[in-house]
Every structure is written in C-alpha cells, then in structure tokens.
Amino acid sequence: MRNSFLIFGRLMVYQITNVYALRMSGVFMISLGTIWLRTGTMPRWLVFLTYPVALVMLLSFSLNIFFSLIFPAWVFAISLYILIENIRRRSTAAEGSQELL
C-alpha cells in the first residue's frame, strides 16, 4: 500500500514539472515577447525567435527530458544578449567621455 502512494506521488510530481511547468514557461515567453514587441525593448529578431520556441513548448506532446532544458537555455541566451549590450554601451560611453577631455 505504501509503495503505491510513493509511485503515485512520483507520477504526480513528474506530470506537474514536465507538463504544467513547460506550458507555463511557454506562456511566460509569449507574454514577454509581446511586451518586447510593443515596447521595442529588445530587437525584433529576438522577439520573433522567442515566439516559435514558446510554441514548441506549448504544443509539444513529447515528455522528453530535453524539452525541460529549452527554457533555461532561452533565459541564458537573453541574459547573454543583455550582458553584451551593457558592455557595448559602457565602452561607447567611456569613449565619448574620453573625447571630451
């Protein structure tokens, strides 16, 4: 009896993490892409790359473990882009301030 509760608990946690979490991360990506598109915060190519990736997460029927790595990879790519843009802006600002001296 106790073993069946353990199996049931494992299956429920697996379903919650692999189905619900993947779908919710896809919804998050679509909403964030729409915000970026309307405000112009991020470049359009990044927005239009976000939409198909989010649709893959929303419509995937496979419970492959690699689908759970799509969202962290997307967050890493966005973070890397923001980091590179901040470094470029700092170097441009530093060059501009040196020209004034």
Secondary structure by P-SEA (a helix, b strand, c coil): caaaaaaaaaaaaaaaaccaaaaaaaaaaaaaaaaaaaaccccaaaaaaaaaaaaaaaccccccccccaaaaaaaaaaaaaaaaaaaaaaaaaaaaaaaac
